[in-house]
Amino acid sequence: MKNLIKNGLMLLAGIMILATSCEKIDSSDTGGKGTVVLKLTDAPFPVSLVGQALVTIDKIEIRAVAPETATEEEIDNQALYSVLYEGDGKEFNLLDLQNGVTAELLSLDIEVGSYDLIRLHVADAEIILKDGTNFDLKIPGGTTSGLKIKLSPELVVESDVESEVVLDFDVSKSFIVQGNTKKPDQIKGFLFKPVIRAMVQKYSGIIEGKVSENETTPIAEAHVQILRADTVYSSALTDETGAYALIGLPAETYKMVCEKEGYGAVTVDQVIVKAREKTVQNFTLAKSNP
């Protein structure tokens, strides 16, 4: 199969893939190609001291669904993978890509079929503090062949149809601070343990809203978290207007927690997300007693 790159690489806030949607079809089907558009997005990262969180990506692959009778060895066979991009490393500052911001990474045509995994090769990672201190990070040895990101539900590509898949690069979990996070001269370094999730966009929705003390006082850098089975699934930091957005959320009911130092945390137990819809959830935080 030959992939046709239609648009150039562009910066964005996480990774999104636009491909084809509609009903599931067998990966052995033939007849045409569907368009895939890759974009990038990010979960929040404490930014009081960090100026840039950089990653360089030089290869992206996608895996076709294997037959039900396939063995584990056959499922991971290179023959099932198609290369979406391979070439010069493309560097992204993930801190530019937060709160639901998206931008196009690439666009191409791939064969009609079903795909269940994306493999992303990170060639380099770097943290630059606001005072200019630089930390080159070691890429984990186990990711030599690329990070495997499962697509569940599967991505179904049909001829001449586009759909979206969100790849959320969780910076706060991927870059682990070593030392005192409140003082730049006491930060000893960072461990790079990349954490990325993927969601087919036609099955997902968006939560957005504002965090404030009252109608006229927004709260910036409040931490908004969405929990799935009491585990943080995704999160965001509010901007200077108190606004936040969480994208690529599977349709279901979630618990949400909003907190910031100096304020009492607020929990909402039943927040419903519907596929292809937007849910608005605002928070009002009260200052804690000294």
Steps between C-alpha positions, in 0.01 A plus 500: 500500500621847422396784731436837339605792723249775420586776746814614678581442866357758738530562872210431734404397852512122518467250222175463310447277206229577249409190307183340377196408708157329459436132564775244552623321191737210460866596461526270202255716299641676198394790284634847562669689780394715790673814622689512829589834659736497800490767768666543840353578849608494863389457861615771744843537656602730788633801314614733778865403442501316168520699177501217245431125495636386164458172316634408156303250293659341193272206420129417529343167405151352516411129536220324314274269698624141479270203429331355812704179465836684499759420767671770711806474278288544187313796651826687555632410154649800321292410194189629678653847549479789257735797528313830533815710531874432503770759453656801667412532867217748567533686831198608706472701820216320677443796732369694201239231448255496789133553587346348192717690251562296187695549181572281204805275515465334160241381251519194277300224335512143631339176390139431592482269804502477878797607714558431869839649593728796430876478549674830569879531503635775726858576397577765761353669809611814682389727785600868508429696819395865486846599630658332196619181674489213253445127565551249216300192592579135440248321282392171669677199350175306472362750250765442231239379250251768601227564757198277448170686541188284484198621307185391683248497342685430178551761229298408193613654172254526211550642156474880475385547863673678789475448874713593801718317750653683797846407628547673835866538604480528881790732583447496878543120507762482224751744651570410864680769699801402711558744789313799644237614248464842662861613460680491162846457653380189687360319197749221428346374179204318345415140418327448167234230513261582214130445567259539206136402461294470182128541432301475179329837488160386370451313829615791717387838627636819659475655845572869535423778745638768729639506853447813710454646849189685385349644181782753453811325643641214287758258645802426281703175521227314687540123449187339352505119503264243356497160673420161355458223761660734758811539281590829330422446130570851374555847641548865410630825646283810463635796302511863615123532438426192713401295195589135440415227247536122498469328162486140376299366796316168449124536536409408860441650846800637691600648834681834483724676752616862485771629735763765549732582788333751731147388406271220611467219246162444331377157382214430258394133491279473192632670188354348183699498176322415176665411170557799270351738756634768732433495877541823697616463863592815694658510847487761776783469754506664842825612660625279782533635850863607577 
